Amino acid sequence: MSFDSIARRYARAIFEIGKEAGTLPRLAQEISEFSATYGGHEELRTVLDNPLLPEAQRDALLVELCNRMSLSETTQRTLRLLGQRRRLPALPDIARQLSRLADEDQSLVRAVVTSAGPLGEAYLARLRTEIEKATGKKVTITHKQDPSLIAGVVTKIGDQVIDGSVRARLSNFRESLLRT
């Protein structure tokens, strides 16, 4: 189920609170961490999303989880509110939207670079510099490896994908041969 419109509203509100308090980076990070925990544990989701669970127990469980994760008071209040309003299933979408808003606020763009094998730090630094020149923003690069690419690099910046892999070139070559 998609919670896009709900996620945008909550993310915007959380963003404004974090911005006003000067805690936006920490707040966004903590929401993201809790979202990963929530998304990664089916049993936890089942319990927290159970409509038969009394509100007091859900709230106590959220407080306990937040304390164990050493989350800030603002994050705890936010998560408890989401629990009270039965909006925890929207948390992954909220975290994504909040991360996007925080990145925009900091003029930051995230790039995912996928290659067939390891890439050197010098190459990644040069790539970061080129992306920064092209976007005019600070760049954070995440590197992934996918041997099925054969060779080359696929760079994803937001919604834009630049596929310089041998796999893509072979696929294009195959298609052109089939058309003739």
C-alpha positions as CSV (number, residue, x, y, z in Angstrom):
1,M,0.0,0.0,0.0
2,S,1.3,3.5,-0.8
3,F,1.1,6.2,1.7
4,D,2.5,9.0,-0.4
5,S,0.1,11.8,0.5
6,I,0.1,10.9,4.2
7,A,3.9,10.5,4.1
8,R,4.4,13.9,2.5
9,R,2.2,15.7,5.1
10,Y,3.9,14.0,8.1
11,A,7.4,14.4,6.6
12,R,6.8,18.1,6.0
13,A,5.6,18.6,9.6
14,I,8.5,16.6,11.0
15,F,10.9,18.6,8.7
16,E,9.5,21.9,10.0
17,I,9.8,20.8,13.6
18,G,13.4,19.7,13.1
19,K,14.3,22.8,11.1
20,E,12.9,25.1,13.8
21,A,14.6,23.3,16.6
22,G,17.9,23.0,14.7
23,T,17.9,19.2,15.0
24,L,16.9,18.3,11.5
25,P,19.9,16.0,10.6
26,R,19.6,14.0,13.9
27,L,15.8,13.8,13.6
28,A,15.9,12.6,10.0
29,Q,18.6,10.1,10.9
30,E,16.7,8.7,13.9
31,I,13.4,8.4,12.0
32,S,15.3,6.6,9.3
33,E,16.9,4.2,11.8
34,F,13.6,3.4,13.5
35,S,12.0,2.9,10.1
36,A,14.7,0.4,9.2
37,T,14.1,-1.4,12.5
38,Y,10.4,-1.4,12.0
39,G,10.6,-2.5,8.4
40,G,13.2,-5.2,9.1
41,H,11.3,-7.0,11.8
42,E,8.0,-8.6,10.7
43,E,7.1,-9.6,14.3
44,L,7.5,-6.0,15.5
45,R,5.3,-4.7,12.6
46,T,2.7,-7.3,13.4
47,V,2.5,-6.3,17.1
48,L,2.6,-2.5,16.5
49,D,0.1,-2.6,13.7
50,N,-2.3,-4.9,15.5
51,P,-5.6,-3.0,15.9
52,L,-6.5,-5.2,18.9
53,L,-3.4,-4.1,20.9
54,P,-4.5,-1.6,23.6
55,E,-3.2,1.9,23.0
56,A,-1.4,2.0,26.3
57,Q,0.6,-1.2,25.4
58,R,1.5,0.1,22.0
59,D,2.7,3.4,23.5
60,A,4.7,1.6,26.2
61,L,6.3,-0.6,23.6
62,L,7.2,2.4,21.4
63,V,8.7,4.2,24.5
64,E,10.8,1.1,25.3
65,L,12.0,0.7,21.8
66,C,12.9,4.4,21.6
67,N,14.8,4.3,24.9
68,R,16.7,1.2,23.8
69,M,17.7,3.0,20.6
70,S,18.6,6.2,22.5
71,L,16.3,8.3,20.3
72,S,15.7,12.0,21.1
73,E,12.6,13.2,22.8
74,T,11.3,14.8,19.6
75,T,11.7,11.5,17.7
76,Q,10.0,9.6,20.5
77,R,7.0,12.0,20.5
78,T,6.8,11.8,16.7
79,L,6.8,8.0,16.7
80,R,4.3,7.8,19.6
81,L,2.0,10.2,17.7
82,L,2.3,8.0,14.6
83,G,1.4,5.0,16.7
84,Q,-1.6,6.7,18.3
85,R,-2.9,7.7,14.9
86,R,-2.2,4.2,13.4
87,R,0.2,5.6,10.9
88,L,3.2,3.5,11.6
89,P,2.7,1.5,8.3
90,A,3.5,4.8,6.6
91,L,6.8,5.2,8.4
92,P,9.1,3.9,5.6
93,D,7.5,6.4,3.2
94,I,7.7,9.2,5.8
95,A,11.3,8.4,6.4
96,R,12.0,8.6,2.6
97,Q,10.2,11.8,2.2
98,L,11.9,13.4,5.2
99,S,15.3,12.3,4.0
100,R,14.5,13.9,0.6
101,L,13.4,17.2,2.3
102,A,16.5,17.2,4.5
103,D,18.7,16.6,1.5
104,E,17.1,19.4,-0.5
105,D,17.5,21.8,2.5
106,Q,21.2,21.0,2.7
107,S,21.7,21.1,-1.1
108,L,22.7,17.5,-1.0
109,V,22.2,14.9,-3.7
110,R,22.7,11.2,-3.2
111,A,24.2,9.1,-6.0
112,V,24.3,5.3,-6.1
113,V,27.2,4.0,-8.2
114,T,27.0,0.3,-9.1
115,S,30.0,-1.4,-10.7
116,A,31.0,-5.0,-11.5
117,G,33.9,-4.8,-9.1
118,P,35.5,-2.6,-6.5
119,L,36.2,1.0,-7.4
120,G,39.1,3.0,-6.1
121,E,38.7,6.0,-3.8
122,A,40.4,8.2,-6.4
123,Y,37.7,7.2,-9.0
124,L,34.9,7.8,-6.6
125,A,36.3,11.2,-5.6
126,R,36.6,12.2,-9.3
127,L,33.1,11.0,-9.9
128,R,31.8,13.0,-6.9
129,T,33.5,16.1,-8.2
130,E,32.0,15.7,-11.7
131,I,28.5,15.1,-10.2
132,E,28.9,18.2,-8.0
133,K,29.9,20.3,-11.0
134,A,26.9,19.0,-12.9
135,T,24.3,19.5,-10.1
136,G,25.7,22.4,-8.2
137,K,25.1,20.4,-5.0
138,K,27.1,18.4,-2.5
139,V,27.2,14.7,-3.3
140,T,27.1,11.6,-1.2
141,I,28.0,8.5,-3.1
142,T,27.0,4.9,-2.1
143,H,28.9,2.2,-4.0
144,K,27.4,-1.2,-4.7
145,Q,28.8,-4.1,-6.6
146,D,26.9,-6.2,-9.2
147,P,29.0,-8.7,-11.1
148,S,26.2,-9.1,-13.7
149,L,27.2,-5.7,-15.1
150,I,30.3,-7.4,-16.6
151,A,32.2,-4.1,-16.6
152,G,31.5,-0.4,-16.5
153,V,29.4,1.7,-14.1
154,V,25.8,2.5,-13.6
155,T,25.2,5.8,-11.8
156,K,21.8,6.7,-10.3
157,I,21.2,10.3,-9.2
158,G,17.7,10.8,-8.0
159,D,15.4,9.6,-10.8
160,Q,18.2,9.8,-13.5
161,V,20.1,6.7,-14.4
162,I,23.3,6.8,-16.5
163,D,24.1,3.3,-17.6
164,G,27.7,2.9,-18.8
165,S,27.8,-0.9,-18.2
166,V,29.0,-3.5,-20.7
167,R,25.7,-5.4,-20.0
168,A,23.7,-2.4,-21.3
169,R,25.9,-2.0,-24.3
170,L,25.6,-5.7,-25.2
171,S,21.9,-5.4,-24.8
172,N,21.7,-2.4,-27.0
173,F,23.9,-4.1,-29.6
174,R,21.8,-7.2,-29.5
175,E,18.6,-5.1,-30.1
176,S,20.2,-3.3,-33.0
177,L,21.2,-6.6,-34.6
178,L,17.6,-8.0,-34.2
179,R,16.1,-4.9,-35.8
180,T,18.3,-5.3,-39.0
